[in-house]
Amino acid sequence: MASITLLDANPAQWPFVRFRVDFDEAVSGFGIEDVAPVLGGGAADAMILDVSFAAGHYEVLVYTGLADGTVGLEVLAGASVADAAGNPLAAGLVGPSSYQLDSSLLIPLFRNGVE
């Protein structure tokens, strides 16, 4: 099974946030198609941008959009993830925490030309 951890400040201060995904054993095939944003409130524009692997951990980069709401992460069941024996991921997982999105923290940065 997997665990999901927030890697950035919460509430989010940029329109991009990162999640760390750890599996309890080595897996292959984990990529952008194996995760989905979990949205709440007005956070309708969030999307997965990248999945990378380093130092034994996967990192998922998510664009949050510029609305108020929440964004979390779900690892989808089955998909293309498999362990060393070729067994697919039996069950999905929704992370226990979500980023709080507050547009008043984000929008002034873009109005002032800072990106």
KAZITA-V858795 format. One line per field, one symbol per residue. ss: DSSP state (a for helix, b for strand, c for the rest). psi: psi as a letter, one per 30 degrees, with the letter a starting at -180 (. if undefined). Layout:
ss->???
psi->???
This chain:
ss->cbbbbbcccccccccbbbbbbbbcccbbcccaaabbbbbbbcccccbbbbbbbbccbbbbbbbcccccbbbbbbbccbbbbbbccccbbcccbbccccbbbcaaaaaaaaacccc
psi->lllkkkflkjlkflgklkkkkklflkllgkaffglkkjklbgifgklkekklkkhgkkkkkkkfagllalkakkkklcbgklaffgkljeklkkkfllkkkjfffeeeefeggk.
